[in-house]
Amino acid sequence: MTILRKCNKTGYEFGINGDGNLYLCNEDSGYNLSDTPENRKKIERDFEKYTQPDSKIFYAVTSTFYDDGRVTAVITDSVEAETRPENGSSEKSNRDIYTDWFDTPEEAVKFVQEAQEA
């Protein structure tokens, strides 16, 4: 095993495991990827994200409720910030549009599913 970077503050490290794959982990969880230039960039981005606790990624869902009863909802954006962006809404002649921000992609996906079932 070769450790390429380690953060003592957060416990995260990434490197190359005994099978020659890239890994990123802490004491609680982690993942492996094959060693390619693209995956090295992904691991490095994730390492930076997880070792900078003051910033977080938030996920936006845009929901559109049409006057005829149709509903669409999709994850439309993600931003890295210290605080969650404010939710918003707008009214158009035949629809209302809402943007809701979530702390995790799982929460955003759940909201999309629930909105589409409305």
TIRO-2110 file (N, C-alpha, C; in Angstrom, 1 decimal):
// TIRO-2110
0.8, -1.2, 0.0, N, 1, A
0.0, 0.0, 0.0, CA, 1, A
0.9, 1.2, 0.0, C, 1, A
0.5, 2.2, -0.8, N, 2, A
1.2, 3.5, -0.9, CA, 2, A
0.3, 4.6, -0.6, C, 2, A
0.5, 5.4, 0.5, N, 3, A
-0.3, 6.5, 0.8, CA, 3, A
0.3, 7.7, 0.0, C, 3, A
-0.6, 8.3, -0.8, N, 4, A
-0.2, 9.5, -1.6, CA, 4, A
-0.5, 10.8, -0.8, C, 4, A
-1.6, 10.9, -0.1, N, 5, A
-1.9, 12.0, 0.7, CA, 5, A
-2.7, 11.6, 1.9, C, 5, A
-2.5, 12.3, 3.0, N, 6, A
-3.2, 12.0, 4.3, CA, 6, A
-3.5, 13.3, 5.0, C, 6, A
-4.7, 13.4, 5.6, N, 7, A
-5.1, 14.5, 6.4, CA, 7, A
-5.2, 14.0, 7.8, C, 7, A
-4.3, 14.4, 8.7, N, 8, A
-4.4, 13.9, 10.1, CA, 8, A
-5.6, 14.5, 10.8, C, 8, A
-6.1, 15.7, 10.4, N, 9, A
-7.2, 16.4, 11.1, CA, 9, A
-8.5, 15.6, 10.9, C, 9, A
-8.7, 15.1, 9.6, N, 10, A
-10.0, 14.5, 9.3, CA, 10, A
-9.9, 12.9, 9.2, C, 10, A
-8.7, 12.4, 9.2, N, 11, A
-8.5, 11.0, 9.1, CA, 11, A
-8.5, 10.4, 7.7, C, 11, A
-8.8, 11.3, 6.7, N, 12, A
-8.9, 10.8, 5.3, CA, 12, A
-7.5, 10.6, 4.7, C, 12, A
-7.4, 9.6, 3.9, N, 13, A
-6.2, 9.4, 3.1, CA, 13, A
-6.5, 8.8, 1.8, C, 13, A
-5.6, 9.0, 0.8, N, 14, A
-5.8, 8.3, -0.5, CA, 14, A
-4.5, 7.8, -1.0, C, 14, A
-4.5, 6.7, -1.8, N, 15, A
-3.3, 6.2, -2.2, CA, 15, A
-3.6, 5.0, -3.2, C, 15, A
-2.6, 4.1, -3.2, N, 16, A
-2.7, 2.9, -4.1, CA, 16, A
-2.7, 1.7, -3.2, C, 16, A
-3.7, 0.8, -3.3, N, 17, A
-3.8, -0.4, -2.4, CA, 17, A
-2.9, -1.5, -3.0, C, 17, A
-2.9, -2.6, -2.3, N, 18, A
-2.1, -3.8, -2.7, CA, 18, A
-2.5, -4.4, -4.0, C, 18, A
-3.7, -4.1, -4.5, N, 19, A
-4.2, -4.6, -5.8, CA, 19, A
-3.8, -3.6, -6.9, C, 19, A
-3.2, -2.5, -6.6, N, 20, A
-2.9, -1.5, -7.6, CA, 20, A
-4.0, -0.5, -7.9, C, 20, A
-5.1, -0.6, -7.1, N, 21, A
-6.2, 0.3, -7.3, CA, 21, A
-6.0, 1.5, -6.4, C, 21, A
-6.7, 2.6, -6.8, N, 22, A
-6.7, 3.8, -6.0, CA, 22, A
-7.7, 3.6, -4.9, C, 22, A
-7.5, 4.2, -3.8, N, 23, A
-8.5, 4.2, -2.7, CA, 23, A
-8.5, 5.6, -2.0, C, 23, A
-9.7, 5.9, -1.4, N, 24, A
-9.9, 7.0, -0.6, CA, 24, A
-10.7, 6.5, 0.6, C, 24, A
-10.2, 6.8, 1.8, N, 25, A
-10.9, 6.3, 3.0, CA, 25, A
-10.6, 7.1, 4.2, C, 25, A
-11.5, 6.9, 5.2, N, 26, A
-11.2, 7.3, 6.6, CA, 26, A
-11.5, 6.1, 7.5, C, 26, A
-11.7, 6.3, 8.8, N, 27, A
-11.9, 5.2, 9.7, CA, 27, A
-13.3, 4.5, 9.4, C, 27, A
-14.3, 5.3, 8.9, N, 28, A
-15.6, 4.8, 8.8, CA, 28, A
-16.0, 4.2, 7.4, C, 28, A
-15.4, 4.7, 6.3, N, 29, A
-15.8, 4.3, 5.0, CA, 29, A
-14.7, 4.6, 4.0, C, 29, A
-15.0, 4.2, 2.8, N, 30, A
-14.1, 4.5, 1.7, CA, 30, A
-14.5, 3.8, 0.4, C, 30, A
-13.7, 4.1, -0.6, N, 31, A
-14.0, 3.4, -1.9, CA, 31, A
-12.7, 3.2, -2.7, C, 31, A
-12.8, 2.3, -3.7, N, 32, A
-11.7, 2.0, -4.6, CA, 32, A
-12.1, 2.3, -6.0, C, 32, A
-11.1, 2.7, -6.8, N, 33, A
-11.3, 2.9, -8.2, CA, 33, A
-10.0, 2.4, -8.9, C, 33, A
-10.2, 2.0, -10.2, N, 34, A
-9.0, 1.5, -11.0, CA, 34, A
-8.1, 2.8, -11.2, C, 34, A
-6.8, 2.5, -11.3, N, 35, A
-5.9, 3.6, -11.4, CA, 35, A
-5.8, 4.2, -12.8, C, 35, A
-6.6, 5.2, -13.1, N, 36, A
-6.5, 5.9, -14.4, CA, 36, A
-6.3, 7.4, -14.1, C, 36, A
-5.9, 8.2, -15.1, N, 37, A
-5.8, 9.6, -14.9, CA, 37, A
-7.1, 10.3, -14.4, C, 37, A
-8.2, 9.9, -15.0, N, 38, A
-9.5, 10.4, -14.7, CA, 38, A
-9.8, 10.1, -13.2, C, 38, A
-9.6, 8.9, -12.8, N, 39, A
-9.9, 8.5, -11.4, CA, 39, A
-9.0, 9.1, -10.4, C, 39, A
-7.7, 9.4, -10.8, N, 40, A
-6.8, 10.1, -9.9, CA, 40, A
-7.4, 11.5, -9.6, C, 40, A
-7.9, 12.2, -10.7, N, 41, A
-8.5, 13.5, -10.5, CA, 41, A
-9.7, 13.4, -9.6, C, 41, A
-10.5, 12.4, -9.8, N, 42, A
-11.7, 12.3, -9.0, CA, 42, A
-11.3, 12.1, -7.5, C, 42, A
-10.4, 11.2, -7.3, N, 43, A
-10.0, 10.9, -5.9, CA, 43, A
-9.4, 12.2, -5.3, C, 43, A
-8.6, 12.9, -6.0, N, 44, A
-8.0, 14.2, -5.5, CA, 44, A
-9.1, 15.2, -5.2, C, 44, A
-10.1, 15.3, -6.1, N, 45, A
-11.2, 16.3, -5.8, CA, 45, A
-12.0, 15.8, -4.5, C, 45, A
-12.3, 14.5, -4.4, N, 46, A
-13.0, 14.1, -3.3, CA, 46, A
-12.2, 14.3, -2.0, C, 46, A
-10.9, 14.0, -2.1, N, 47, A
-10.0, 14.2, -0.9, CA, 47, A
-10.1, 15.7, -0.4, C, 47, A
-10.0, 16.6, -1.4, N, 48, A
-10.0, 18.0, -1.1, CA, 48, A
-11.4, 18.3, -0.4, C, 48, A
-12.5, 17.8, -1.0, N, 49, A
-13.8, 18.0, -0.5, CA, 49, A
-14.0, 17.6, 0.9, C, 49, A
-13.5, 16.4, 1.2, N, 50, A
-13.7, 15.8, 2.5, CA, 50, A
-12.7, 16.3, 3.6, C, 50, A
-11.6, 16.9, 3.2, N, 51, A
-10.7, 17.4, 4.1, CA, 51, A
-10.8, 18.9, 4.4, C, 51, A
-11.7, 19.5, 3.8, N, 52, A
-12.0, 20.9, 4.0, CA, 52, A
-13.4, 21.0, 4.7, C, 52, A
-13.5, 20.8, 6.0, N, 53, A
-14.8, 20.7, 6.6, CA, 53, A
-15.6, 22.0, 6.6, C, 53, A
-15.0, 23.1, 6.4, N, 54, A
-15.8, 24.4, 6.4, CA, 54, A
-16.7, 24.5, 5.1, C, 54, A
-16.4, 23.8, 4.1, N, 55, A
-17.2, 23.9, 2.9, CA, 55, A
-18.0, 22.6, 2.7, C, 55, A
-19.1, 22.7, 2.0, N, 56, A
-19.9, 21.5, 1.8, CA, 56, A
-20.6, 21.6, 0.5, C, 56, A
-21.0, 20.5, -0.1, N, 57, A
-21.7, 20.6, -1.4, CA, 57, A
-23.2, 20.5, -1.1, C, 57, A
-23.9, 21.4, -1.7, N, 58, A
-25.4, 21.4, -1.6, CA, 58, A
-25.9, 21.1, -3.0, C, 58, A
-27.1, 20.5, -3.0, N, 59, A
-27.8, 20.0, -4.3, CA, 59, A
-29.1, 20.7, -4.5, C, 59, A
-29.3, 21.2, -5.7, N, 60, A
-30.6, 21.9, -6.0, CA, 60, A
-31.5, 21.0, -6.8, C, 60, A
-32.8, 21.1, -6.4, N, 61, A
-33.8, 20.4, -7.2, CA, 61, A
-34.8, 21.5, -7.7, C, 61, A
-35.0, 21.5, -9.0, N, 62, A
-36.0, 22.4, -9.6, CA, 62, A
-37.2, 21.6, -9.9, C, 62, A
-38.3, 22.1, -9.3, N, 63, A
-39.6, 21.4, -9.5, CA, 63, A
-40.5, 22.4, -10.2, C, 63, A
-41.2, 21.9, -11.2, N, 64, A
-42.2, 22.7, -11.9, CA, 64, A
-43.5, 22.1, -11.8, C, 64, A
-44.5, 22.9, -11.4, N, 65, A
-45.9, 22.5, -11.2, CA, 65, A
-46.7, 23.2, -12.2, C, 65, A
-47.2, 22.5, -13.3, N, 66, A
-48.0, 23.1, -14.3, CA, 66, A
-49.4, 23.2, -13.9, C, 66, A
-50.1, 24.2, -14.5, N, 67, A
-51.5, 24.4, -14.2, CA, 67, A
-52.4, 23.2, -14.7, C, 67, A
-51.9, 22.5, -15.7, N, 68, A
-52.7, 21.3, -16.1, CA, 68, A
-52.4, 20.1, -15.3, C, 68, A
-51.6, 20.2, -14.2, N, 69, A
-51.4, 19.1, -13.3, CA, 69, A
-50.1, 18.3, -13.5, C, 69, A
-49.4, 18.6, -14.5, N, 70, A
-48.1, 17.9, -14.7, CA, 70, A
-47.1, 18.4, -13.7, C, 70, A
-46.2, 17.6, -13.4, N, 71, A
-45.1, 17.9, -12.4, CA, 71, A
-43.8, 17.4, -13.0, C, 71, A
-42.8, 18.2, -13.0, N, 72, A
-41.4, 17.8, -13.3, CA, 72, A
-40.5, 18.2, -12.1, C, 72, A
-39.5, 17.4, -11.9, N, 73, A
-38.6, 17.6, -10.8, CA, 73, A
-37.3, 17.0, -11.2, C, 73, A
-36.2, 17.8, -11.2, N, 74, A
-34.9, 17.2, -11.5, CA, 74, A
-33.8, 17.9, -10.6, C, 74, A
-32.7, 17.2, -10.4, N, 75, A
-31.6, 17.8, -9.7, CA, 75, A
-30.9, 18.7, -10.8, C, 75, A
-30.8, 20.0, -10.6, N, 76, A
-30.3, 20.9, -11.6, CA, 76, A
-29.0, 21.6, -11.3, C, 76, A
-28.5, 21.5, -10.0, N, 77, A
-27.3, 22.2, -9.7, CA, 77, A
-26.6, 21.6, -8.5, C, 77, A
-25.4, 21.9, -8.3, N, 78, A
-24.7, 21.7, -7.0, CA, 78, A
-23.7, 22.8, -6.8, C, 78, A
-23.5, 23.2, -5.6, N, 79, A
-22.6, 24.2, -5.3, CA, 79, A
-21.8, 23.9, -4.0, C, 79, A
-20.6, 24.3, -4.0, N, 80, A
-19.8, 24.1, -2.8, CA, 80, A
-19.8, 25.5, -2.0, C, 80, A
-20.2, 25.4, -0.8, N, 81, A
-20.4, 26.6, 0.0, CA, 81, A
-20.4, 26.3, 1.5, C, 81, A
-20.2, 27.3, 2.3, N, 82, A
-20.2, 27.1, 3.8, CA, 82, A
-21.6, 27.0, 4.3, C, 82, A
-22.6, 27.6, 3.7, N, 83, A
-24.0, 27.6, 4.1, CA, 83, A
-24.9, 27.2, 2.9, C, 83, A
-26.0, 26.6, 3.2, N, 84, A
-26.9, 26.2, 2.2, CA, 84, A
-27.5, 27.4, 1.5, C, 84, A
-27.6, 27.4, 0.1, N, 85, A
-28.3, 28.6, -0.5, CA, 85, A
-29.7, 28.6, -0.2, C, 85, A
-30.3, 29.8, -0.4, N, 86, A
-31.8, 29.9, -0.1, CA, 86, A
-32.6, 29.3, -1.1, C, 86, A
-33.7, 28.7, -0.7, N, 87, A
-34.7, 28.1, -1.6, CA, 87, A
-35.4, 29.3, -2.4, C, 87, A
-35.9, 29.1, -3.5, N, 88, A
-36.5, 30.1, -4.3, CA, 88, A
-37.7, 29.6, -5.1, C, 88, A
-38.5, 30.6, -5.6, N, 89, A
-39.7, 30.2, -6.4, CA, 89, A
-40.0, 31.3, -7.4, C, 89, A
-40.7, 31.0, -8.4, N, 90, A
-41.1, 32.0, -9.4, CA, 90, A
-42.4, 31.5, -10.0, C, 90, A
-43.3, 32.5, -10.4, N, 91, A
-44.5, 32.1, -11.1, CA, 91, A
-44.5, 32.5, -12.5, C, 91, A
-44.9, 31.7, -13.4, N, 92, A
-45.1, 31.9, -14.8, CA, 92, A
-46.6, 31.8, -15.1, C, 92, A
-46.9, 32.1, -16.4, N, 93, A
-48.3, 32.2, -16.7, CA, 93, A
-49.0, 30.8, -16.6, C, 93, A
-48.3, 29.7, -16.8, N, 94, A
-48.9, 28.4, -16.8, CA, 94, A
-48.2, 27.4, -15.8, C, 94, A
-47.3, 27.9, -15.0, N, 95, A
-46.6, 27.0, -14.1, CA, 95, A
-46.0, 27.8, -12.9, C, 95, A
-45.7, 27.1, -11.8, N, 96, A
-44.9, 27.6, -10.7, CA, 96, A
-43.6, 26.8, -10.6, C, 96, A
-42.5, 27.5, -10.4, N, 97, A
-41.2, 26.8, -10.4, CA, 97, A
-40.6, 27.1, -9.0, C, 97, A
-40.1, 26.0, -8.4, N, 98, A
-39.5, 26.0, -7.1, CA, 98, A
-38.0, 25.5, -7.2, C, 98, A
-37.1, 26.1, -6.5, N, 99, A
-35.8, 25.5, -6.3, CA, 99, A
-35.6, 25.3, -4.9, C, 99, A
-35.3, 24.0, -4.5, N, 100, A
-35.0, 23.6, -3.1, CA, 100, A
-33.6, 23.1, -3.1, C, 100, A
-32.9, 23.4, -2.0, N, 101, A
-31.5, 23.0, -1.8, CA, 101, A
-31.5, 21.9, -0.7, C, 101, A
-30.6, 20.9, -0.9, N, 102, A
-30.5, 19.8, 0.0, CA, 102, A
-29.0, 19.5, 0.3, C, 102, A
-28.8, 19.0, 1.5, N, 103, A
-27.5, 18.7, 2.0, CA, 103, A
-26.8, 17.5, 1.4, C, 103, A
-27.6, 16.5, 0.9, N, 104, A
-27.0, 15.3, 0.3, CA, 104, A
-27.7, 15.0, -1.0, C, 104, A
-27.0, 14.3, -1.8, N, 105, A
-27.7, 13.9, -3.1, CA, 105, A
-28.8, 12.9, -2.8, C, 105, A
-28.7, 12.1, -1.7, N, 106, A
-29.8, 11.2, -1.4, CA, 106, A
-31.1, 11.9, -1.1, C, 106, A
-31.0, 13.0, -0.3, N, 107, A
-32.1, 13.8, 0.0, CA, 107, A
-32.7, 14.4, -1.2, C, 107, A
-31.9, 14.9, -2.1, N, 108, A
-32.4, 15.5, -3.4, CA, 108, A
-33.1, 14.5, -4.2, C, 108, A
-32.6, 13.3, -4.3, N, 109, A
-33.2, 12.2, -5.1, CA, 109, A
-34.6, 11.9, -4.5, C, 109, A
-34.6, 11.8, -3.2, N, 110, A
-35.9, 11.4, -2.5, CA, 110, A
-36.9, 12.5, -2.8, C, 110, A
-36.5, 13.8, -2.8, N, 111, A
-37.4, 14.9, -3.0, CA, 111, A
-38.0, 14.8, -4.5, C, 111, A
-37.1, 14.5, -5.4, N, 112, A
-37.5, 14.4, -6.8, CA, 112, A
-38.5, 13.3, -7.0, C, 112, A
-38.3, 12.2, -6.4, N, 113, A
-39.2, 11.1, -6.4, CA, 113, A
-40.6, 11.4, -5.8, C, 113, A
-40.6, 12.1, -4.7, N, 114, A
-41.8, 12.5, -4.0, CA, 114, A
-42.6, 13.5, -4.9, C, 114, A
-41.9, 14.4, -5.4, N, 115, A
-42.5, 15.5, -6.3, CA, 115, A
-43.1, 14.9, -7.5, C, 115, A
-42.5, 13.9, -8.1, N, 116, A
-43.0, 13.3, -9.3, CA, 116, A
-44.2, 12.4, -9.0, C, 116, A
-44.4, 12.0, -7.8, N, 117, A
-45.5, 11.2, -7.4, CA, 117, A
-46.7, 12.1, -6.9, C, 117, A
-46.5, 13.4, -6.8, N, 118, A
-47.5, 14.3, -6.3, CA, 118, A
-48.7, 14.4, -7.3, C, 118, A
END
